[in-house]
């Protein structure tokens, strides 16, 4: 895959470096990896070499560069994946928390500590 030649203006580079430090401090590895990729592309790294270094595919790099070109630095922020929707409502979670805190004997189970089958039955 052919690489892209990208030149960053000094304010943009400084903003990306600042964002990188902030992402590292927050522990946001995904965003830090994307910002690192943009800085490396601007420094002239080839996609194949950079993809191997960051352990992502060249296609993923292409998509990150596209997001950066279209949306600027805001396009590099990773979004939280929605995941599976919860099966319990907030009220049910509060009730479950109370039952778990009180212990299995208060919930009508024999024993002094919770076991997986008890929890499965309780939920």
N, C-alpha and C positions, 0 to 999 in steps of 0.2 A: 504494500500500500504506500503510495507516495506521501511523504510528509508535507507539512505546510510550513511556510516560512512566516514567522510572526515576530513583529517588533513591538515591544511594549514601551509606551511613553514612561518617563521617569516617575511621574505621579502615580500611574497605574501600577508600575512595579512596586513602588513603596507601599501602596494600598494592599496589594496582594501579599507582600511580605508581612505586613501588619496583621492581615487576616489569617495568615498562616500561623503566626505566633499565638493569636487568640484561639484558633482552632486547636492547636497543640495544648494550650493551657486548659481548655475545656475537655480535652480528651476526645475530640471529634475527629477520629482517624479518617473517616470517609471524606470529609471536607478538606482536611489537610492533604490527603493524597491527591485530590483534584487540583488544589492550588499548586502543589509541588509539580504536578504534571504540566500546568500552564507555564510555570516559570522555566521548566526544563525544555518545553517546546520553543519558548522564546529564546532560550540559550542555544538552540540548534540541534537538540537531540533528535534522532530518528525515531519514528513511531515504534518500530520493531524493538529497538534497543530499550526504549523507555517502557514499553509494555512488559518486557521481560523483567526489567528492574522493579516496576511497581506491581508485577504479578496480576496484570489485567490484560485483556485482549486489545489489539490495535483498534478494533471497532469501538470499544468503550472509550478509548482515547479520542477517537474521531468525534464521538458524541459529546464528550466533555469540551473539546475545542469548539464545536458548533454551539453549544450552550453558552460558552464564554463569549463567542463572537456575537451572538444574538442578544444576550441579556447582560453582558458584562460580568463583573465579579459576583453579582447576585445569582447568576446562573450556575455558580459552582457550589452553592450551599446544598448539602444533602437534606432530603426531606425524610421525615420519619415514616417508615413503611407502616401502613395501617394495620396489618396483621389480621388475625382472626377476630371477629367481634366477640365481646364477652358474652358468656351464657347466663351469668347472674346479673341481676339488677343491682343498683347501689344499695337499696334496702336489704336485699338478700346478702350482699357482701358484708354489711354491718352486722347482720344477725349471725353470719358465719364467724366473723371475727370475735363476737361475744362468746359464742359457743366454744370456739377453739381456745380462747383465753381461760374460760372456766374449767376446761379439762373434760376428758371423756366420761368421767363418772357423773358429772352434772348433766351431760347430754344423754345419759342412760346407757352407756357402754361400760362393760367390765374392764378393769385395768386402770393403771395410773398414767399411762402415756398413750399418745395417739399412734395408731398403726394405719398403714395405707388402706387396707380394706374398710376400716372404720370411716376414714375420711371420704372415701368413694361413696359409701352408703349415706353419710351425712349430707354430702353435696347433692 
